Amino acid sequence: MQISAIRANIRPLQHATAVTQIHKGFSYDGKYLIYEGDDTPVYVLRTAALQQFDRKLREFEAVCAIYGLGVRTSEPISFGTIEELDTCYMVLRYVEGEDASEKLPSMTAEEQYRVGVEAGRELLKMHQLEAPGDLDAWSRQRVEKHNRQLAEYKRCGVKIPEEQAVLSFIEAHLPLLEGRPNRFQHDDFHPANLLVNEGAYVAAIDFNRYDWGDPYHDFLKIAYFSREVSIPFSIGQIDGYFNKQIPEHFWNLYALYSALIMFATISWTLQVVPKQLDSMMARIRTVLDDHRNFTSAVPIWYGSW
């Protein structure tokens, strides 16, 4: 988006002096850093097609609610539309920090663990937000989604050799979904969406995939992404969330969600980033190894540091 259009159409940004586009991530949103006269950004501008107005407004409202709970994230500033550009937008205050996925490997194991502990505590704050009252029960939502995703997987032509072991684990543990709460889910909570500064946790960002459901579902990105970046961080996130008092049923649900997402991960990769199929299959192999082909709910890396 041009600086002239930003100044003319978005009131909080009328004093903008420069704009640079952010290209990282898989989001289809337009993402821009907005400057006002020096080298440090002041705002983040996110744009989307006007047809996504309802979804994006709900996202902005969710960020407002999360920020209101005291969660460390970008302060939501404004939401609006630019009809002549067929665009809706949200303005967020810029938070100084660096991508945790890039910085964690260069930090000490103790620092990585402490960042994970803070991340877990912040995630717990997010999960205080109750879902709208008109949602279906989480168990029904998740089982229906699993059935759809499994059907897509069976049509995709790529198979997991341990498919039957994974399906057997899922079938045996699906009853655990009954009675699970509907709460806010970041739904993409891993180091690439977290900021650190000088070895400390700063904030969570990128809520564009937010959802509602079982808060424990937010931990599955540990299995596929976080543990690859930093095992101390991953252990710290779990310890921080539960204050080291981890309920036994957590591990069964953690393993269940890690298994459920396996089939959808393959279909999604083939549809969106097919060139990354080999790396995604390697991640799936790691998850299978971590859970001994789902004969164990607790991953082998927990407690290894």
C-alpha positions, -999 to 999 in steps of 0.1 A, spaced: 0 0 0 13 35 -9 21 60 18 -2 85 2 -32 61 5 -23 53 41 -22 90 50 -54 99 32 -75 70 44 -63 59 79 -67 87 104 -42 73 131 -16 71 103 -20 106 88 15 115 101 32 85 86 65 93 69 75 59 55 61 24 51 78 -10 45 61 -42 38 66 -73 59 70 -105 38 75 -131 65 48 -157 74 21 -176 57 -8 -151 62 -26 -137 32 -29 -104 50 -9 -74 38 15 -64 66 33 -31 69 56 -13 93 46 24 96 72 51 105 68 86 117 101 103 112 128 81 126 142 46 121 119 28 146 84 18 135 55 32 154 26 10 141 19 -22 123 -8 -20 96 -26 -52 85 -49 -52 55 -72 -77 39 -98 -79 12 -131 -62 21 -150 -94 17 -131 -106 49 -146 -77 68 -166 -97 93 -138 -121 101 -112 -94 105 -135 -73 127 -139 -103 150 -102 -107 150 -96 -71 160 -122 -74 187 -105 -105 200 -71 -87 201 -88 -59 220 -102 -84 245 -68 -102 249 -50 -69 253 -76 -59 279 -67 -90 299 -31 -77 303 -16 -101 277 17 -87 263 9 -80 227 5 -51 202 -19 -25 214 -49 -24 191 -54 11 178 -81 11 151 -101 -9 126 -118 4 94 -123 1 57 -112 18 25 -139 9 1 -123 24 -30 -94 1 -24 -117 -29 -15 -97 -31 17 -103 -35 54 -75 -28 79 -64 -28 115 -37 -7 131 -16 -21 159 11 -4 179 45 -17 171 63 -38 197 101 -37 198 115 -72 197 131 -99 176 116 -132 162 120 -158 189 125 -186 164 156 -168 152 170 -157 185 163 -187 208 191 -210 193 217 -184 202 206 -180 238 217 -202 267 195 -232 276 185 -214 309 174 -183 289 154 -204 265 137 -221 293 128 -187 310 114 -174 278 93 -205 275 80 -201 311 69 -165 303 53 -177 271 33 -203 290 22 -178 316 10 -154 288 -8 -182 270 -26 -190 303 -38 -153 304 -52 -156 268 -71 -187 278 -91 -169 304 -112 -155 275 -145 -174 272 -158 -183 238 -191 -169 225 -220 -188 240 -236 -199 207 -207 -222 197 -211 -260 194 -195 -282 220 -158 -285 214 -160 -323 212 -185 -321 183 -165 -295 165 -132 -313 167 -146 -348 158 -164 -334 127 -132 -316 117 -112 -347 121 -136 -367 99 -133 -341 72 -96 -339 74 -91 -376 74 -112 -379 43 -90 -353 26 -59 -371 36 -71 -404 22 -77 -387 -12 -43 -368 -12 -21 -398 -23 5 -394 5 5 -419 33 20 -422 67 34 -457 72 23 -457 109 -12 -446 98 -30 -474 117 -11 -468 149 -20 -431 148 -57 -438 140 -59 -464 168 -45 -439 193 -70 -413 182 -100 -436 184 -90 -447 219 -86 -411 232 -114 -392 214 -137 -396 245 -113 -372 263 -128 -344 242 -161 -346 260 -166 -317 284 -135 -298 273 -140 -260 276 -144 -235 247 -119 -207 253 -98 -184 231 -71 -201 211 -42 -182 195 -40 -213 173 -5 -205 160 15 -201 192 51 -209 186 84 -190 185 80 -175 151 50 -156 165 67 -145 197 91 -116 203 121 -115 225 145 -87 235 178 -90 252 172 -126 262 137 -121 276 102 -127 264 84 -96 251 51 -104 234 29 -127 213 19 -114 178 -1 -125 148 -36 -135 159 -50 -139 124 -55 -177 129 -73 -173 163 -101 -197 171 -122 -209 200 -120 -243 217 -100 -264 241 -71 -243 254 -48 -273 254 -51 -274 216 -28 -244 216 1 -266 227 2 -288 196 25 -263 178 51 -274 203 51 -308 187 55 -296 151 75 -263 155 86 -252 189 105 -284 200 124 -281 167 136 -246 176 142 -252 213 134 -280 237 142 -259 268 117 -233 255 91 -260 249 95 -275 284 94 -240 299 61 -232 281 44 -262 296 60 -257 331 51 -220 330 15 -226 320 9 -252 347 33 -238 373 50 -272 371 18 -289 383 9 -307 351 -23 -326 352 -21 -362 339 -49 -357 314 -29 -329 297 -4 -353 282 -31 -375 268 -48 -345 252 -15 -331 240 -7 -364 223 -43 -366 209 -41 -332 193 -7 -339 179 -21 -371 163 -53 -354 151 -34 -327 132 -11 -351 115 -34 -359 86 -45 -324 81 -9 -312 80 -1 -334 50 -32 -322 31 -25 -285 39 11 -288 29 2 -303 -5 -24 -276 -11 -5 -245 1 33 -252 1 39 -285 -17 76 -278 -20 78 -282 18 63 -316 19 96 -333 26 103 -311 56 68 -315 69 70 -353 66 103 -350 86 84 -331 113 57 -358 113 85 -384 117 98 -365 147 64 -364 163 60 -401 158 94 -408 173 87 -384 202 57 -405 211 71 -439 202 45 -442 174 19 -431 199 25 -458 224 34 -430 248 15 -398 255 44 -379 271 70 -370 245 105 -383 251 120 -348 251 100 -336 281 123 -338 311 154 -344 289 168 -310 298 
